[in-house]
Amino acid sequence: MLARQTDPIVAIATAPGRGAVGIVRVSGKQIAGFVRHLLGKDLKPREATYLPFKDAKGAPIDHGLAIYFPGPNSYTGEDVLELQAHGGPVVLQLLLARCLEAAQEGNSLPGLRLAEPGEFTQRAFMNDKIDLAQAEAIADLIDASTEAAARSASRSLSGDFSREIGELREALVHLRMLVEATLDFPEEEIDFLQKADAYGQLDALRDQLGQVLARTQQGALLREGIKVVIAGQPNAGKSSLLNALAGAELAIVTPIAGTTRDKVQQTIQIDGVPLHVIDTAGLRESEDEVERIGIARAWDEIAAADAVLFLHDLSRMGEADYVAADLEIATTLAERIAPNIPVIDLWNKTDLAAPGAQMQPLAPLAGRKGSEASLSLSARTGDGLDAVRQRLLQVAGWQSAAEGLYIARARHVEALQAVGAHLEEAHAQLNVPGPALDILAEELRLAQSALNSITGEFTSDDLLGVIFSSFCIGK
């Protein structure tokens, strides 16, 4: 994609399917001649003009609005033409084909080709209309599934996140300047680092980074959500819990053990945070080949989970075999999933439990994140469900839907964590007698490089290809 950055491009910019209005967008350098040839007249910049869109023989394809945006005052920074017609798929395909055809007539716009996914936004980035974090925010705004996510993506698009990254970069560059000055003039009697309070500046930078990282982690959670797997023995109420959390009858619920043979997944929102909840087959030994496949898939899902809801049947806690099977599952969970993955014990069927039924803690999971306290509920009646929702938010790391939160991505969190690691190394160098200033300078340089990757000041072509390929065509 990057190799053909100078080619003029065209695409349908609205979603596939029927609609009231559809848009065909053209972007390129100096396309005024093409506009004149295609539409038969010059257009006033940034002024909507109603006219017929004609085919090569002069017959009208449709009537609509044409708007011409001369660069650099356009979305891409190049000349842009938008044709707004009726939103029928056939009409838009005819307009698209006509643009490609007209470009070859009289050589009015040589090289015009179909745009690749995300190429219009990529050009906006390459032409300094937006930075990389803002470009990603456009896709996040389109994909937002909650009001909180949409508002946060809008803040990122307006530059809130980029401004915080810019402030970090400015402080980091100033600190680098002091270190480089000390390296360049070692014979000077003045200790640049001490006089300019480099130690204090680095501490302040680390504190500022910690605040930005905390907000970024919240923004990433708002965008990515977490994967929650419901696990337990057959008939513990896993499908009922999924239905209760989703507020819909998604999974089949029967008294027959082994009803769920494959995973059932639903994304729900709690306080605007998406949770991808997966109901799995009951965990047990089985001679049924289909059920065994479902159980194997259940363990695969558990291994890839961000959190596990381990469901127990309170109505059967007096049965020794049932308790032993629960203990065996707990042992396997402790062996198969990483210690940092929370496992929440949920004691279900409080409405059916015998008086005095015990919620026995399971030793293999003791001390694990999420196991601080068991929760009891009834998936059938909904009693205790709010506490489950709040515990999920807690183990996910969600604090609150604070005003001013911006959307972020996992790569942003990883980049800021890398910045933090380099600043820690720099701090260690400053706090030893006779610090190695060349190592200190290199750690600060690496910290800035990681920071720059967020907004795209210095970003590899490979990363750009991955980011923009996830966009829809026409954007």
Rosetta blueprint (number, residue, H / E / L):
1 M L
2 L H
3 A H
4 R H
5 Q L
6 T L
7 D L
8 P L
9 I E
10 V E
11 A E
12 I E
13 A L
14 T L
15 A L
16 P L
17 G L
18 R L
19 G E
20 A E
21 V E
22 G E
23 I E
24 V E
25 R E
26 V E
27 S E
28 G E
29 K L
30 Q L
31 I L
32 A H
33 G H
34 F H
35 V H
36 R H
37 H H
38 L H
39 L H
40 G L
41 K L
42 D L
43 L L
44 K L
45 P E
46 R L
47 E L
48 A L
49 T E
50 Y E
51 L E
52 P E
53 F E
54 K E
55 D L
56 A L
57 K L
58 G L
59 A L
60 P E
61 I E
62 D E
63 H E
64 G E
65 L E
66 A E
67 I E
68 Y E
69 F E
70 P L
71 G L
72 P L
73 N L
74 S L
75 Y L
76 T L
77 G L
78 E L
79 D E
80 V E
81 L E
82 E E
83 L E
84 Q E
85 A E
86 H E
87 G E
88 G L
89 P H
90 V H
91 V H
92 L H
93 Q H
94 L H
95 L H
96 L H
97 A H
98 R H
99 C H
100 L H
101 E H
102 A H
103 A H
104 Q H
105 E H
106 G H
107 N H
108 S L
109 L L
110 P L
111 G L
112 L L
113 R E
114 L E
115 A L
116 E L
117 P L
118 G L
119 E H
120 F H
121 T H
122 Q H
123 R H
124 A H
125 F H
126 M H
127 N L
128 D L
129 K L
130 I L
131 D L
132 L H
133 A H
134 Q H
135 A H
136 E H
137 A H
138 I H
139 A H
140 D H
141 L H
142 I H
143 D H
144 A L
145 S L
146 T L
147 E H
148 A H
149 A H
150 A H
151 R H
152 S H
153 A H
154 S H
155 R H
156 S H
157 L H
158 S H
159 G L
160 D H
161 F H
162 S H
163 R H
164 E H
165 I H
166 G H
167 E H
168 L H
169 R H
170 E H
171 A H
172 L H
173 V H
174 H H
175 L H
176 R H
177 M H
178 L H
179 V H
180 E H
181 A H
182 T H
183 L H
184 D H
185 F L
186 P L
187 E L
188 E L
189 E L
190 I L
191 D L
192 F H
193 L H
194 Q H
195 K H
196 A L
197 D L
198 A H
199 Y H
200 G H
201 Q H
202 L H
203 D H
204 A H
205 L H
206 R H
207 D H
208 Q H
209 L H
210 G H
211 Q H
212 V H
213 L H
214 A H
215 R H
216 T H
217 Q H
218 Q H
219 G H
220 A H
221 L H
222 L H
223 R H
224 E H
225 G L
226 I E
227 K E
228 V E
229 V E
230 I E
231 A E
232 G E
233 Q L
234 P L
235 N L
236 A L
237 G L
238 K H
239 S H
240 S H
241 L H
242 L H
243 N H
244 A H
245 L H
246 A H
247 G L
248 A L
249 E L
250 L L
251 A L
252 I L
253 V L
254 T L
255 P L
256 I L
257 A L
258 G L
259 T L
260 T L
261 R L
262 D L
263 K L
264 V E
265 Q E
266 Q E
267 T E
268 I E
269 Q E
270 I E
271 D L
272 G L
273 V E
274 P E
275 L E
276 H E
277 V E
278 I E
279 D E
280 T L
281 A L
282 G L
283 L L
284 R L
285 E L
286 S L
287 E L
288 D L
289 E H
290 V H
291 E H
292 R H
293 I H
294 G H
295 I H
296 A H
297 R H
298 A H
299 W H
300 D H
301 E H
302 I H
303 A H
304 A L
305 A L
306 D L
307 A E
308 V E
309 L E
310 F E
311 L E
312 H E
313 D E
314 L H
315 S H
316 R H
317 M L
318 G L
319 E L
320 A H
321 D H
322 Y H
323 V H
324 A H
325 A H
326 D H
327 L H
328 E H
329 I H
330 A H
331 T H
332 T H
333 L H
334 A H
335 E H
336 R H
337 I L
338 A L
339 P L
340 N L
341 I L
342 P L
343 V E
344 I E
345 D E
346 L E
347 W E
348 N E
349 K L
350 T L
351 D L
352 L L
353 A L
354 A L
355 P L
356 G L
357 A L
358 Q L
359 M L
360 Q L
361 P L
362 L L
363 A H
364 P H
365 L H
366 A L
367 G L
368 R L
369 K L
370 G L
371 S L
372 E L
373 A L
374 S L
375 L E
376 S E
377 L L
378 S L
379 A L
380 R L
381 T L
382 G L
383 D L
384 G L
385 L H
386 D H
387 A H
388 V H
389 R H
390 Q H
391 R H
392 L H
393 L H
394 Q H
395 V H
396 A H
397 G L
398 W L
399 Q L
400 S L
401 A L
402 A L
403 E L
404 G L
405 L L
406 Y L
407 I L
408 A L
409 R L
410 A H
411 R H
412 H H
413 V H
414 E H
415 A H
416 L H
417 Q H
418 A H
419 V H
420 G H
421 A H
422 H H
423 L H
424 E H
425 E H
426 A H
427 H H
428 A H
429 Q H
430 L H
431 N L
432 V L
433 P L
434 G L
435 P L
436 A L
437 L H
438 D H
439 I H
440 L H
441 A H
442 E H
443 E H
444 L H
445 R H
446 L H
447 A H
448 Q H
449 S H
450 A H
451 L H
452 N H
453 S H
454 I H
455 T H
456 G L
457 E L
458 F L
459 T L
460 S L
461 D H
462 D H
463 L H
464 L H
465 G H
466 V H
467 I H
468 F H
469 S H
470 S L
471 F L
472 C L
473 I L
474 G L
475 K L
